[in-house]
């Protein structure tokens, strides 16, 4: 069990007015926001993702039909 004391008036206002004091919805929102943020950070900062993007970009450049003259050289 978790007990929170909200001391920030902005957060209290959000909880009372936007979530109508519904703790379940409030915590569900926090959880979903956290998961979204975490997955976003993992995707944005991932070296593997960066490497994939580079390889994809290079592949498109190498397989470009407009530069076949360069391929022959």
C-alpha positions in Angstrom: 0.0 0.0 0.0 1.2 3.5 -0.8 0.2 6.7 0.8 1.1 10.1 -0.8 0.9 13.5 0.6 0.6 16.0 -2.3 2.3 19.2 -1.4 2.5 20.7 -4.8 -0.6 22.8 -5.6 -0.4 22.1 -9.3 -0.3 18.4 -8.9 -3.1 18.6 -6.3 -5.1 20.6 -8.8 -4.5 18.0 -11.5 -5.4 15.1 -9.2 -8.6 16.8 -8.0 -9.8 18.4 -11.2 -8.5 16.3 -14.1 -8.6 12.9 -12.4 -11.6 13.7 -10.2 -9.6 12.3 -7.2 -9.6 8.8 -8.8 -6.3 7.3 -7.5 -6.5 4.3 -9.9 -6.6 6.6 -13.0 -4.0 8.9 -11.6 -1.5 6.0 -11.0 -2.4 4.4 -14.3 -1.5 7.7 -16.0 1.8 7.9 -14.1 2.7 4.3 -15.0 1.8 4.7 -18.7 3.7 8.0 -18.9 6.8 6.4 -17.3 6.7 3.4 -19.7 6.3 5.8 -22.6 9.2 7.9 -21.4 11.4 4.9 -20.7 10.8 3.3 -24.1 11.3 6.7 -25.8 14.7 7.1 -24.1 15.7 3.6 -25.0 14.8 4.1 -28.6 16.3 7.5 -29.0 19.6 6.8 -27.2 20.2 3.3 -28.3 23.4 2.6 -30.1 21.8 -0.3 -31.9 19.1 2.0 -33.2 21.6 4.5 -34.4 23.6 1.9 -36.2 20.5 0.5 -37.8 19.6 4.0 -39.0 23.1 4.5 -40.4 23.0 1.2 -42.2 19.6 1.8 -43.6 20.7 5.2 -44.9 23.9 3.8 -46.4 22.0 1.0 -48.1 19.6 3.4 -49.7 22.6 5.4 -51.0 24.4 2.4 -52.3 21.4 1.0 -54.0 20.4 4.2 -55.6 19.7 3.8 -59.4 20.7 7.4 -60.1 24.3 6.8 -59.3 25.0 3.7 -61.4 27.7 5.6 -63.3 29.7 5.8 -60.1 29.1 2.1 -59.4 30.8 1.3 -62.7 33.9 3.3 -61.8 
